[in-house]
């Protein structure tokens, strides 16, 4: 059994780049050599360390596991920024949005606060003051996972180009939730202040969704109808890629729609370069929720969370990936 589980763990880690996760029974967890590194989801959707939950494990029950990794908060922000491209903080988001308010106003857009995080930080929303039914709607999320800061640099690049491209805005409109997990961003950790993975708590009924997701999901459903595309911006551990579903999830036509967008993006983004991973995801993941509810092209966009300062890639390169998304949408939708 131990050899089998070790092989399973190795195989899973080789193919999961956002987080290492799996489902195991309580008995398998207890006998696993890596168990002390496990974060185990309890009945309240909180991920707790193995030693906090081991006494409650039922040998026959299956549990969702995420494998603990070194969090950024083990070193100071100064130390991190000395080694890697600057970490995108909650304060940076606030300053950026405040600096663009006048420009947003000239576009008939607004920055609003739709609620608070568990620890009382603002949940921001950028959107037209009034939706134009004749324009195509793009929906974008950033930072379900607090420590994946590179996602927000790409979002800035997207917004910078969106604001200066009137031709694009004449055809498209944007609804953006730029930092879903500000508490995690502040603490430089994946989870929110309640220890929840916010990209695993999207319920079909928003009133059953947890914490910040309940606020954001309820806000979207109360104010908007079906978008044409949803992009969820994340940071991976290793590489640039897109998460998409397999051929059997929604059929060949849907599969081809996703593949066409990925191929087009590769022509504009040399970092993403057509790289994708096929995954039908967790049942309470944002992209799976939007695919199932609206039957729309919903994709997870992954860029390395930690990019070393070695001259090969800088923040402007990340922002250029935002422009690549605009060019791809313009060509595909």
C-alpha positions in Angstrom: 0.0 0.0 0.0 2.8 2.4 0.9 4.6 1.9 -2.4 1.3 2.5 -4.3 0.6 5.7 -2.4 4.1 7.1 -3.0 3.7 6.4 -6.7 0.3 8.0 -6.7 1.7 11.1 -4.9 4.6 11.4 -7.3 2.3 11.1 -10.3 -0.1 13.7 -9.0 2.6 16.2 -8.2 4.0 15.8 -11.7 0.8 16.9 -13.3 -0.7 19.4 -10.8 0.9 22.8 -10.9 -1.5 25.1 -9.1 -1.6 23.0 -5.9 -0.8 19.4 -5.2 -4.1 17.7 -4.2 -5.8 14.3 -4.1 -8.6 12.4 -2.4 -7.6 9.6 0.0 -9.5 7.6 2.7 -8.7 8.2 6.3 -6.9 4.8 6.4 -4.7 5.8 3.4 -3.9 9.1 4.9 -2.8 7.6 8.2 -0.5 5.1 6.5 0.9 7.6 4.0 4.6 8.6 4.6 3.9 12.2 3.6 0.9 12.6 6.0 2.5 15.3 8.1 2.6 17.6 5.1 -1.2 17.1 4.4 -3.8 19.8 4.8 -7.1 18.0 5.0 -10.5 19.6 4.2 -13.0 19.1 7.0 -16.8 19.3 6.9 -16.7 23.1 7.1 -14.5 23.4 4.0 -11.5 24.4 6.0 -8.1 23.0 5.3 -6.5 21.9 8.5 -3.0 20.4 9.2 -2.9 16.6 9.6 -2.0 16.7 13.3 -5.1 18.9 14.0 -7.6 16.5 12.4 -6.1 13.0 12.6 -8.3 12.0 15.6 -11.4 12.9 13.6 -10.5 10.9 10.5 -12.8 8.0 9.5 -10.8 5.1 8.0 -13.4 4.5 5.3 -14.3 8.1 4.4 -12.6 9.9 1.5 -11.1 13.3 2.2 -9.8 16.1 -0.1 -6.1 16.7 0.6 -3.8 19.6 -0.4 -0.1 19.1 0.1 1.5 21.7 2.3 4.1 23.9 0.5 6.4 26.6 1.7 4.4 29.8 2.0 5.8 33.2 1.2 5.2 34.5 4.7 8.3 32.4 5.9 10.4 35.3 4.7 10.0 39.1 4.8 8.4 40.9 1.9 11.7 42.7 1.5 13.6 39.4 1.2 11.1 38.1 -1.2 11.2 41.2 -3.4 15.0 41.0 -3.5 14.8 37.6 -5.1 11.7 37.6 -7.1 9.6 40.1 -9.2 7.8 42.4 -6.8 5.0 40.8 -4.9 1.6 42.4 -5.8 0.1 43.5 -2.5 -3.4 44.6 -1.4 -2.1 48.1 -1.0 -0.8 48.1 -4.6 -4.3 47.2 -5.8 -5.9 50.0 -3.8 -3.4 52.6 -5.0 -3.8 51.4 -8.6 -7.6 51.5 -8.6 -7.6 54.9 -6.9 -5.2 56.3 -9.5 -7.5 55.2 -12.3 -10.8 56.4 -10.9 -11.0 59.5 -13.1 -10.2 57.5 -16.2 -12.8 54.9 -15.3 -15.3 57.7 -14.9 -14.6 59.1 -18.4 -15.4 55.5 -19.7 -18.6 55.4 -17.7 -17.1 52.8 -15.4 -16.8 52.7 -11.7 -14.7 51.1 -8.9 -17.0 50.0 -6.1 -16.6 48.1 -2.8 -19.2 45.3 -2.8 -18.4 43.9 0.7 -15.7 43.0 3.1 -13.3 40.1 3.6 -13.3 38.0 6.7 -10.8 40.4 8.3 -12.6 43.5 7.0 -10.6 44.3 3.9 -12.4 45.7 0.8 -13.7 43.4 -1.9 -13.4 45.5 -5.1 -15.4 45.5 -8.3 -14.8 47.3 -11.6 -17.6 47.5 -14.1 -19.7 49.8 -16.3 -22.1 52.0 -14.3 -24.8 50.6 -16.6 -24.5 47.4 -18.6 -24.9 47.9 -22.4 -27.0 44.9 -23.7 -25.4 45.4 -27.2 -21.8 44.8 -25.9 -20.2 41.4 -25.2 -19.5 40.8 -21.5 -16.1 39.7 -20.3 -15.9 38.4 -16.7 -12.6 38.2 -14.9 -11.5 37.2 -11.4 -8.1 37.6 -9.7 -6.5 36.1 -6.7 -8.8 33.4 -5.4 -5.5 32.3 -3.9 -3.9 35.1 -1.9 -0.2 34.3 -2.6 -0.5 34.2 -6.4 0.5 37.8 -7.0 1.6 37.6 -10.6 -2.0 37.3 -11.6 -2.6 40.9 -10.6 0.2 42.3 -12.7 -1.4 40.6 -15.7 -4.8 42.1 -14.7 -3.1 45.6 -14.6 -1.8 45.0 -18.1 -5.2 44.0 -19.2 -6.8 47.1 -17.6 -4.2 49.5 -18.9 -4.9 48.4 -22.5 -8.6 48.1 -22.0 -8.7 51.8 -20.8 -6.8 53.1 -23.8 -8.5 50.9 -26.5 -11.8 52.6 -27.4 -12.3 50.3 -30.4 -12.2 47.3 -28.1 -14.5 48.9 -25.5 -17.0 49.8 -28.2 -17.6 46.0 -28.7 -16.7 44.6 -25.2 -17.5 45.5 -21.6 -15.7 44.2 -18.5 -16.8 43.0 -15.1 -13.8 42.5 -12.9 -13.3 41.3 -9.3 -9.6 41.9 -9.1 -8.7 40.5 -5.7 -11.1 37.8 -4.4 -8.9 36.9 -1.4 -7.4 40.1 0.1 -6.7 38.5 3.5 -4.7 35.8 1.8 -2.9 38.4 -0.3 -2.1 40.4 2.9 -0.8 37.3 4.7 0.9 36.0 1.6 -0.9 32.6 1.9 -3.1 30.6 -0.4 -6.1 30.4 1.9 -8.4 33.0 3.3 -8.5 34.0 7.0 -10.8 31.1 7.8 -8.4 28.6 6.2 -10.5 28.0 3.2 -9.4 27.6 -0.4 -11.8 30.1 -2.1 -11.6 28.3 -5.4 -13.2 25.2 -3.8 -16.3 26.8 -2.2 -18.5 28.0 -5.2 -21.8 26.4 -4.4 -24.7 26.2 -6.9 -26.6 28.3 -4.3 -24.6 31.4 -3.5 -26.1 31.5 0.0 -24.2 28.2 0.7 -20.9 29.5 -0.7 -18.3 30.4 1.9 -17.0 33.7 3.0 -15.8 36.1 0.3 -17.2 33.9 -2.5 -20.8 34.2 -1.1 -20.5 37.9 -1.3 -18.9 38.0 -4.8 -21.2 35.3 -6.3 -24.3 36.9 -4.9 -23.2 40.3 -6.3 -22.6 38.9 -9.7 -25.9 37.0 -9.9 -27.8 40.0 -8.7 -26.4 42.4 -11.2 -25.4 40.5 -14.4 -26.6 37.9 -16.9 -24.6 35.4 -18.9 -21.0 36.5 -19.8 -19.4 35.3 -23.1 -16.1 34.3 -21.5 -14.8 34.0 -17.9 -11.1 34.2 -17.1 -9.8 33.3 -13.7 -6.3 34.6 -13.1 -4.0 32.4 -11.0 -0.3 31.7 -10.3 1.2 28.2 -10.7 4.3 26.7 -9.0 6.2 26.0 -12.3 5.0 27.3 -15.6 2.5 29.3 -17.8 -0.5 27.3 -18.9 -4.3 27.3 -19.2 -6.6 24.9 -17.4 -9.4 23.6 -19.6 -11.9 20.7 -19.4 -11.6 17.4 -21.3 -13.6 16.3 -24.4 -16.3 14.5 -22.4 -17.1 17.3 -20.0 -19.3 19.4 -22.4 -18.7 17.6 -25.7 -16.4 18.1 -28.7 -17.8 21.5 -29.7 -17.1 23.0 -26.3 -13.7 21.4 -26.2 -12.8 22.9 -29.6 -14.0 26.3 -28.4 -11.6 26.2 -25.5 -8.8 24.8 -27.7 -9.3 27.6 -30.3 -8.9 30.3 -27.6 -5.8 28.6 -26.2 -4.3 28.4 -29.7 -5.0 32.0 -30.4 -3.6 33.1 -27.1 -0.4 31.3 -28.0 0.1 33.5 -31.1 0.1 36.6 -28.8 1.6 35.3 -25.6 5.1 33.7 -26.0 5.1 32.7 -22.3 1.8 30.8 -22.4 2.7 29.5 -25.8 -0.3 27.1 -26.2 0.5 25.2 -23.1 -2.5 23.7 -21.4 -3.5 21.2 -18.8 -6.7 19.2 -19.0 -8.6 19.0 -15.8 -12.3 18.8 -14.9 -11.5 20.4 -11.7 -13.1 20.4 -8.3 -16.9 20.5 -8.3 -16.9 23.8 -6.4 -14.2 25.6 -8.5 -15.1 28.9 -10.1 -14.5 27.9 -13.8 -16.5 24.7 -13.3 -19.3 26.6 -11.7 -19.5 29.0 -14.7 -19.2 26.3 -17.3 -22.0 24.4 -15.7 -24.3 27.3 -15.0 -23.9 29.4 -18.2 -22.2 26.9 -20.6 -19.6 29.5 -21.4 -15.9 29.3 -22.1 -14.4 29.6 -18.6 -10.7 29.1 -18.3 -8.1 29.3 -15.6 -5.0 31.3 -16.6 -1.8 30.3 -14.7 1.5 32.2 -14.6 4.3 31.2 -12.3 3.7 32.6 -8.8 7.4 33.2 -8.1 9.5 34.6 -11.0 13.2 35.2 -10.1 14.9 38.4 -11.0 17.2 37.1 -13.6 16.6 39.5 -16.5 14.6 37.1 -18.6 11.2 38.3 -17.5 10.0 41.5 -15.8 6.8 43.1 -14.6 6.3 44.7 -18.0 6.4 41.2 -19.6 3.6 40.2 -17.2 1.6 43.2 -18.2 2.1 42.3 -21.8 0.3 39.1 -21.1 -2.8 41.2 -20.2 -2.6 42.8 -23.7 -2.3 39.3 -25.2 -5.7 38.3 -23.6 -7.3 41.4 -25.1 -6.0 40.5 -28.6 -7.1 36.9 -28.2 -10.6 37.9 -27.1 -10.9 40.3 -30.0 -10.0 37.6 -32.4 -12.0 34.7 -30.9 -15.2 36.2 -29.6 
